[in-house]
Amino acid sequence: MQLEGVQPASVTFLGVLNACASMIALEEGMCVHHHIVQIGLESEVFEGTSLVDMYAKCGSIEDAWRVFNKMPSQGAVTWTAMILGHYEMWARAEGTGSISANATGRCEAKLCYFCGGAECICQCDCA
């Protein structure tokens, strides 16, 4: 359903992309990407980073790199999205599904911060 003359706000796309990444809903994320391109937001940092995150978490690393390379600049958050996307693909392939704890039995605080949100995926008591 589309409303004539109504365009979603940038923050709407960010929320939808985050939901697509969480649900591993690649087709829906690609549809959102199409709309982002249509209104010219693809090169914006927040939208670009959310696209990288969504594609990487959905297992489409090639698409994640394509968006990443089109961005005018990539900051620490964009790099982190790409790195965590690669890690999550590896974890699924290896069947581990969680970030390994270091020798102290705790994971890195930065990893918990970036992968966490409402719920950390680590299997340690860092949260």
Backbone as a printed PyTorch tensor [residue, N CA C, xyz], in Angstrom:
tensor([[[  0.8340,  -1.1750,   0.0000],
         [  0.0000,   0.0000,   0.0000],
         [  0.8800,   1.2410,   0.0000]],

        [[  0.6350,   2.1470,  -0.9200],
         [  1.3710,   3.3940,  -0.9850],
         [  0.4120,   4.5570,  -0.9090]],

        [[  0.8180,   5.5740,  -0.1990],
         [  0.0250,   6.7860,  -0.1200],
         [  0.6150,   7.7980,  -1.0820]],

        [[ -0.2120,   8.3920,  -1.8910],
         [  0.2470,   9.3850,  -2.8610],
         [  0.9310,  10.5490,  -2.1600]],

        [[  2.1200,  10.8980,  -2.6100],
         [  2.8270,  12.0560,  -2.0940],
         [  3.4400,  11.8900,  -0.7200]],

        [[  3.3180,  10.7190,  -0.1070],
         [  3.8930,  10.4920,   1.2190],
         [  5.1650,   9.6780,   1.0570]],

        [[  6.2400,  10.2110,   1.6280],
         [  7.5220,   9.5360,   1.5360],
         [  7.9970,   9.1850,   2.9450]],

        [[  8.4160,   7.9480,   3.1710],
         [  8.8840,   7.5700,   4.5020],
         [ 10.0970,   8.4170,   4.9080]],

        [[ 10.2120,   8.6670,   6.1870],
         [ 11.3690,   9.3840,   6.7130],
         [ 12.5690,   8.4530,   6.7270]],

        [[ 13.7450,   9.0300,   6.7550],
         [ 14.9780,   8.2580,   6.7850],
         [ 14.9850,   7.2610,   7.9410]],

        [[ 14.5320,   7.6870,   9.0980],
         [ 14.5290,   6.8160,  10.2730],
         [ 13.6230,   5.6070,  10.0730]],

        [[ 12.5980,   5.7350,   9.2650],
         [ 11.7120,   4.6070,   8.9580],
         [ 12.4910,   3.5180,   8.2460]],

        [[ 13.3000,   3.9110,   7.2620],
         [ 14.1070,   2.9320,   6.5370],
         [ 15.0940,   2.2300,   7.4670]],

        [[ 15.6820,   2.9860,   8.3890],
         [ 16.6540,   2.4020,   9.3090],
         [ 16.0030,   1.3280,  10.1750]],

        [[ 14.8140,   1.6160,  10.6670],
         [ 14.1020,   0.6380,  11.4780],
         [ 13.7150,  -0.6080,  10.7030]],

        [[ 13.2520,  -0.4130,   9.4910],
         [ 12.8470,  -1.5500,   8.6640],
         [ 14.0610,  -2.3950,   8.2860]],

        [[ 15.1750,  -1.7510,   7.9440],
         [ 16.3920,  -2.5020,   7.6150],
         [ 16.8840,  -3.2980,   8.8170]],

        [[ 16.8010,  -2.7160,   9.9980],
         [ 17.2030,  -3.4160,  11.2100],
         [ 16.3140,  -4.6490,  11.4270]],

        [[ 15.0160,  -4.4970,  11.2000],
         [ 14.1010,  -5.6320,  11.3310],
         [ 14.4310,  -6.7120,  10.3040]],

        [[ 14.7100,  -6.3090,   9.0710],
         [ 15.0710,  -7.2830,   8.0260],
         [ 16.3370,  -8.0380,   8.3990]],

        [[ 17.3190,  -7.3190,   8.9450],
         [ 18.5690,  -7.9640,   9.3640],
         [ 18.3070,  -8.9460,  10.4940]],

        [[ 17.4820,  -8.5580,  11.4530],
         [ 17.1800,  -9.4300,  12.5970],
         [ 16.4430, -10.6930,  12.1880]],

        [[ 15.5710, -10.5660,  11.1880],
         [ 14.7660, -11.7060,  10.7420],
         [ 15.4030, -12.4580,   9.5740]],

        [[ 16.5730, -11.9940,   9.1330],
         [ 17.2400, -12.5440,   7.9590],
         [ 16.2590, -12.5820,   6.7760]],

        [[ 15.6530, -11.4160,   6.5380],
         [ 14.6600, -11.2580,   5.4770],
         [ 15.2950, -10.5070,   4.3070]],

        [[ 16.1020, -11.2290,   3.5280],
         [ 16.8710, -10.6200,   2.4480],
         [ 15.9810,  -9.9930,   1.3720]],

        [[ 14.9650, -10.6990,   0.9120],
         [ 14.1120, -10.1610,  -0.1610],
         [ 13.4440,  -8.8600,   0.2500]],

        [[ 12.9460,  -8.8130,   1.4740],
         [ 12.3000,  -7.5970,   1.9600],
         [ 13.3280,  -6.4700,   2.0880]],

        [[ 14.5250,  -6.8120,   2.5540],
         [ 15.5920,  -5.8180,   2.6620],
         [ 16.0030,  -5.2640,   1.3100]],

        [[ 16.0120,  -6.1240,   0.3040],
         [ 16.3340,  -5.6690,  -1.0490],
         [ 15.2730,  -4.7100,  -1.5710]],

        [[ 14.0320,  -4.9640,  -1.2190],
         [ 12.9430,  -4.0750,  -1.6140],
         [ 13.1210,  -2.6990,  -0.9560]],

        [[ 13.4770,  -2.6930,   0.3100],
         [ 13.7330,  -1.4290,   1.0150],
         [ 14.9250,  -0.7160,   0.3760]],

        [[ 15.9510,  -1.4730,   0.0220],
         [ 17.1270,  -0.8920,  -0.6370],
         [ 16.7040,  -0.1940,  -1.9290]],

        [[ 15.8480,  -0.8350,  -2.6860],
         [ 15.3520,  -0.2510,  -3.9360],
         [ 14.6910,   1.1110,  -3.6750]],

        [[ 13.8850,   1.1830,  -2.6310],
         [ 13.2170,   2.4490,  -2.2990],
         [ 14.2320,   3.5040,  -1.8470]],

        [[ 15.2330,   3.0790,  -1.1120],
         [ 16.2760,   4.0110,  -0.6570],
         [ 17.0180,   4.5930,  -1.8530]],

        [[ 17.3150,   3.7600,  -2.8350],
         [ 17.9850,   4.2250,  -4.0530],
         [ 17.0800,   5.1980,  -4.8050]],

        [[ 15.8040,   4.8680,  -4.9000],
         [ 14.8600,   5.7230,  -5.6290],
         [ 14.7990,   7.1470,  -5.0770]],

        [[ 14.9130,   7.2900,  -3.7620],
         [ 14.8240,   8.6420,  -3.1990],
         [ 16.1950,   9.2460,  -2.9020]],

        [[ 17.2640,   8.5460,  -3.3080],
         [ 18.6070,   9.1100,  -3.2430],
         [ 19.2800,   9.1050,  -1.8940]],

        [[ 18.9750,   8.1300,  -1.0380],
         [ 19.5830,   8.0790,   0.2900],
         [ 20.6980,   7.0430,   0.4300]],

        [[ 21.0050,   6.3180,  -0.6480],
         [ 21.9560,   5.2070,  -0.5520],
         [ 23.3410,   5.6450,  -0.0920]],

        [[ 23.7720,   6.8320,  -0.4740],
         [ 25.1240,   7.2540,  -0.1080],
         [ 25.1930,   7.9320,   1.2670]],

        [[ 24.0530,   8.0540,   1.9520],
         [ 24.0550,   8.6170,   3.2980],
         [ 24.6670,   7.6020,   4.2730]],

        [[ 25.3790,   8.0850,   5.2580],
         [ 26.1170,   7.2050,   6.1700],
         [ 25.2000,   6.2400,   6.9160]],

        [[ 24.1390,   6.7340,   7.5240],
         [ 23.2680,   5.8570,   8.3160],
         [ 22.5720,   4.8270,   7.4450]],

        [[ 22.0410,   5.2510,   6.3190],
         [ 21.3550,   4.3280,   5.4250],
         [ 22.3320,   3.3150,   4.8440]],

        [[ 23.4990,   3.7910,   4.3950],
         [ 24.5080,   2.8940,   3.8410],
         [ 24.9620,   1.8570,   4.8450]],

        [[ 25.2180,   2.3020,   6.0750],
         [ 25.6470,   1.3750,   7.1230],
         [ 24.5530,   0.3700,   7.4480]],

        [[ 23.3100,   0.8210,   7.4820],
         [ 22.1990,  -0.1040,   7.7370],
         [ 22.0450,  -1.1170,   6.6130]],

        [[ 22.2790,  -0.6870,   5.3820],
         [ 22.2390,  -1.6200,   4.2540],
         [ 23.3690,  -2.6390,   4.3520]],

        [[ 24.5710,  -2.1800,   4.6630],
         [ 25.7100,  -3.0920,   4.8420],
         [ 25.3680,  -4.1190,   5.9170]],

        [[ 24.8500,  -3.6500,   7.0410],
         [ 24.4940,  -4.5250,   8.1520],
         [ 23.4390,  -5.5420,   7.7350]],

        [[ 22.3970,  -5.0710,   7.0700],
         [ 21.3120,  -5.9580,   6.6580],
         [ 21.8160,  -7.0220,   5.6890]],

        [[ 22.5420,  -6.6040,   4.6500],
         [ 23.0370,  -7.5820,   3.6770],
         [ 23.9900,  -8.5810,   4.3280]],

        [[ 24.8950,  -8.0840,   5.1640],
         [ 25.8600,  -8.9800,   5.8000],
         [ 25.1550,  -9.9770,   6.7140]],

        [[ 24.2260,  -9.5090,   7.5210],
         [ 23.5240, -10.4020,   8.4430],
         [ 22.6070, -11.3720,   7.7180]],

        [[ 22.1550, -10.9970,   6.5300],
         [ 21.3160, -11.8930,   5.7350],
         [ 22.1540, -12.8560,   4.8970]],

        [[ 23.4660, -12.7600,   5.0080],
         [ 24.3430, -13.6960,   4.3090],
         [ 24.7120, -13.2970,   2.8950]],

        [[ 24.3920, -12.0800,   2.4930],
         [ 24.7260, -11.6120,   1.1500],
         [ 25.9170, -10.6560,   1.2230]],

        [[ 27.0800, -11.2340,   1.5180],
         [ 28.2900, -10.4340,   1.7090],
         [ 28.6610,  -9.6690,   0.4450]],

        [[ 28.4160, -10.2460,  -0.7170],
         [ 28.7370,  -9.5450,  -1.9660],
         [ 27.9560,  -8.2400,  -2.0660]],

        [[ 26.6610,  -8.2860,  -1.7320],
         [ 25.8440,  -7.0730,  -1.7560],
         [ 26.2900,  -6.0930,  -0.6750]],

        [[ 26.6680,  -6.6190,   0.4720],
         [ 27.1650,  -5.7500,   1.5460],
         [ 28.4050,  -4.9960,   1.0780]],

        [[ 29.3320,  -5.7050,   0.4390],
         [ 30.5490,  -5.0530,  -0.0710],
         [ 30.2210,  -4.0480,  -1.1700]],

        [[ 29.2380,  -4.3770,  -2.0160],
         [ 28.8510,  -3.4700,  -3.0950],
         [ 28.3700,  -2.1340,  -2.5200]],

        [[ 27.4980,  -2.1920,  -1.5090],
         [ 27.0080,  -0.9690,  -0.8650],
         [ 28.1660,  -0.2670,  -0.1480]],

        [[ 28.9710,  -1.0310,   0.5630],
         [ 30.1140,  -0.5010,   1.3130],
         [ 31.0460,   0.3010,   0.3970]],

        [[ 31.3550,  -0.2790,  -0.7450],
         [ 32.2840,   0.3700,  -1.6800],
         [ 31.6910,   1.5970,  -2.3730]],

        [[ 30.3740,   1.6960,  -2.4390],
         [ 29.7320,   2.8710,  -3.0400],
         [ 29.6300,   4.0420,  -2.0690]],

        [[ 29.7840,   3.7520,  -0.7760],
         [ 29.6580,   4.8190,   0.2170],
         [ 30.8220,   5.7970,   0.0830]],

        [[ 30.5520,   7.1090,   0.2090],
         [ 31.6210,   8.0940,   0.0920],
         [ 32.6730,   7.9680,   1.1940]],

        [[ 32.2750,   7.5050,   2.3750],
         [ 33.2360,   7.2500,   3.4560],
         [ 32.6640,   6.1630,   4.3630]],

        [[ 33.5620,   5.4120,   4.9590],
         [ 33.1740,   4.3350,   5.8630],
         [ 33.8350,   4.5960,   7.2130]],

        [[ 33.0060,   4.7510,   8.2260],
         [ 33.5180,   4.9770,   9.5710],
         [ 33.6190,   3.6770,  10.3460]],

        [[ 33.9070,   3.8160,  11.6170],
         [ 34.0870,   2.6550,  12.4930],
         [ 32.8210,   1.8100,  12.5770]],

        [[ 31.6630,   2.4370,  12.6050],
         [ 30.4090,   1.6900,  12.7130],
         [ 30.1510,   0.8870,  11.4370]],

        [[ 30.4460,   1.4850,  10.2820],
         [ 30.2610,   0.7690,   9.0130],
         [ 31.2050,  -0.4250,   8.9310]],

        [[ 32.4710,  -0.2180,   9.3100],
         [ 33.4280,  -1.3240,   9.3300],
         [ 32.9880,  -2.4110,  10.3000]],

        [[ 32.4790,  -2.0090,  11.4570],
         [ 32.0320,  -2.9830,  12.4560],
         [ 30.8730,  -3.7990,  11.9120]],

        [[ 29.9330,  -3.1560,  11.2180],
         [ 28.8170,  -3.8890,  10.6210],
         [ 29.3280,  -4.9420,   9.6460]],

        [[ 30.3160,  -4.5780,   8.8470],
         [ 30.8750,  -5.5170,   7.8750],
         [ 31.6030,  -6.6680,   8.5810]],

        [[ 32.3990,  -6.3400,   9.5690],
         [ 33.1580,  -7.3710,  10.2910],
         [ 32.2100,  -8.3240,  11.0080]],

        [[ 31.2130,  -7.7880,  11.7030],
         [ 30.2610,  -8.6540,  12.4040],
         [ 29.4360,  -9.4880,  11.4340]],

        [[ 29.1210,  -8.9360,  10.2720],
         [ 28.4090,  -9.7150,   9.2570],
         [ 29.2320, -10.9070,   8.7980]],

        [[ 30.5350, -10.6780,   8.5770],
         [ 31.4230, -11.7910,   8.2150],
         [ 31.4900, -12.8110,   9.3520]],

        [[ 31.5940, -12.3160,  10.5800],
         [ 31.6680, -13.2280,  11.7170],
         [ 30.3980, -14.0710,  11.8290]],

        [[ 29.2390, -13.4300,  11.7010],
         [ 27.9850, -14.1650,  11.8410],
         [ 27.8380, -15.2270,  10.7620]],

        [[ 28.2940, -14.9210,   9.5430],
         [ 28.2650, -15.9430,   8.4870],
         [ 29.1560, -17.1170,   8.8590]],

        [[ 30.3490, -16.8060,   9.3710],
         [ 31.2790, -17.8590,   9.7800],
         [ 30.6860, -18.6720,  10.9270]],

        [[ 30.0970, -17.9850,  11.9110],
         [ 29.5360, -18.6740,  13.0710],
         [ 28.4160, -19.6200,  12.6520]],

        [[ 27.5740, -19.1780,  11.7210],
         [ 26.5050, -20.0570,  11.2340],
         [ 27.0850, -21.2550,  10.4970]],

        [[ 28.1050, -21.0150,   9.6780],
         [ 28.7230, -22.1080,   8.9160],
         [ 29.4070, -23.1120,   9.8450]],

        [[ 30.0090, -22.6020,  10.9230],
         [ 30.7030, -23.4690,  11.8740],
         [ 29.7540, -24.0800,  12.8980]],

        [[ 28.5480, -23.5430,  12.9810],
         [ 27.5860, -24.0580,  13.9440],
         [ 27.8080, -23.5560,  15.3560]],

        [[ 28.6380, -22.5120,  15.5200],
         [ 28.8930, -22.0200,  16.8750],
         [ 27.8120, -21.0710,  17.3300]],

        [[ 27.4070, -20.1390,  16.4690],
         [ 26.3170, -19.2420,  16.7780],
         [ 26.5550, -18.2290,  17.8740]],

        [[ 27.7590, -18.1460,  18.4180],
         [ 28.0190, -17.1530,  19.4610],
         [ 29.4590, -16.6770,  19.3820]],

        [[ 29.7100, -15.5480,  19.9770],
         [ 31.0640, -15.0020,  20.0130],
         [ 31.8530, -15.7650,  21.0580]],

        [[ 33.0560, -16.2030,  20.7080],
         [ 33.8870, -16.9460,  21.6430],
         [ 34.3730, -16.0520,  22.7660]],

        [[ 34.3820, -16.5790,  23.9580],
         [ 34.9280, -15.8360,  25.0940],
         [ 36.4460, -15.9340,  25.0640]],

        [[ 37.1100, -14.9210,  25.5940],
         [ 38.5660, -14.9840,  25.6460],
         [ 39.0030, -15.8010,  26.8520]],

        [[ 40.2690, -15.8130,  27.1500],
         [ 40.8160, -16.6730,  28.2030],
         [ 40.1950, -16.4010,  29.5730]],

        [[ 39.6910, -15.2100,  29.7940],
         [ 39.1030, -14.8860,  31.0940],
         [ 37.6460, -15.3210,  31.1930]],

        [[ 37.0970, -15.8410,  30.1130],
         [ 35.7000, -16.2510,  30.1250],
         [ 34.7420, -15.1130,  29.8240]],

        [[ 35.2590, -13.9890,  29.4010],
         [ 34.4220, -12.8380,  29.0620],
         [ 34.7430, -12.4260,  27.6360]],

        [[ 33.7850, -11.8960,  26.9530],
         [ 34.0450, -11.4270,  25.5950],
         [ 34.4440,  -9.9560,  25.6350]],

        [[ 34.8990,  -9.4620,  24.5100],
         [ 35.2890,  -8.0610,  24.4260],
         [ 34.0680,  -7.1750,  24.5860]],

        [[ 34.2070,  -6.1240,  25.3760],
         [ 33.0860,  -5.2160,  25.6250],
         [ 32.6050,  -4.5600,  24.3370]],

        [[ 33.5290,  -4.2090,  23.4310],
         [ 33.1320,  -3.5680,  22.1820],
         [ 32.2660,  -4.5060,  21.3480]],

        [[ 32.6190,  -5.7800,  21.3150],
         [ 31.8180,  -6.7220,  20.5560],
         [ 30.4150,  -6.8100,  21.1360]],

        [[ 30.3020,  -6.8630,  22.4450],
         [ 28.9820,  -6.9210,  23.0700],
         [ 28.1940,  -5.6540,  22.7620]],

        [[ 28.8530,  -4.5200,  22.8060],
         [ 28.1670,  -3.2670,  22.5360],
         [ 27.5900,  -3.2570,  21.1290]],

        [[ 28.3880,  -3.6310,  20.1390],
         [ 27.9240,  -3.5360,  18.7610],
         [ 26.9880,  -4.6650,  18.3710]],

        [[ 27.1140,  -5.8350,  18.9610],
         [ 26.2310,  -6.9320,  18.5660],
         [ 25.0050,  -7.0040,  19.4520]],

        [[ 24.9850,  -6.2360,  20.5230],
         [ 23.9660,  -6.3810,  21.5500],
         [ 22.6260,  -5.7720,  21.2650]],

        [[ 22.5260,  -4.4800,  21.3770],
         [ 21.2140,  -3.8650,  21.3320],
         [ 20.4560,  -4.2580,  22.5770]],

        [[ 19.2640,  -4.7870,  22.4040],
         [ 18.4490,  -5.1910,  23.5480],
         [ 18.9280,  -6.4960,  24.1560]],

        [[ 19.5800,  -7.3250,  23.3640],
         [ 19.9960,  -8.6340,  23.8520],
         [ 21.3500,  -8.9890,  23.2510]],

        [[ 22.3000,  -9.2330,  24.1140],
         [ 23.6330,  -9.6140,  23.6500],
         [ 23.6070, -11.0850,  23.2500]],

        [[ 24.2910, -11.4360,  22.1510],
         [ 24.3030, -12.8330,  21.7040],
         [ 25.4370, -13.6320,  22.3320]],

        [[ 26.2490, -12.9790,  23.1270],
         [ 27.3730, -13.6540,  23.7640],
         [ 26.8610, -14.6430,  24.8180]],

        [[ 27.6530, -15.6460,  25.0590],
         [ 27.2850, -16.6230,  26.1020],
         [ 28.1580, -16.4290,  27.3340]],

        [[ 28.3140, -15.2020,  27.7390],
         [ 29.0690, -14.8860,  28.9480],
         [ 28.2630, -13.8710,  29.7420]],

        [[ 28.7320, -13.5040,  30.9000],
         [ 27.9580, -12.6060,  31.7520],
         [ 28.4350, -11.1630,  31.6260]],

        [[ 28.6530, -10.7110,  30.3900],
         [ 29.1400,  -9.3610,  30.1670],
         [ 28.0200,  -8.3420,  30.1210]],

        [[ 26.8250,  -8.7750,  29.8360],
         [ 25.7170,  -7.8230,  29.6510],
         [ 25.1740,  -7.3130,  30.9700]]])
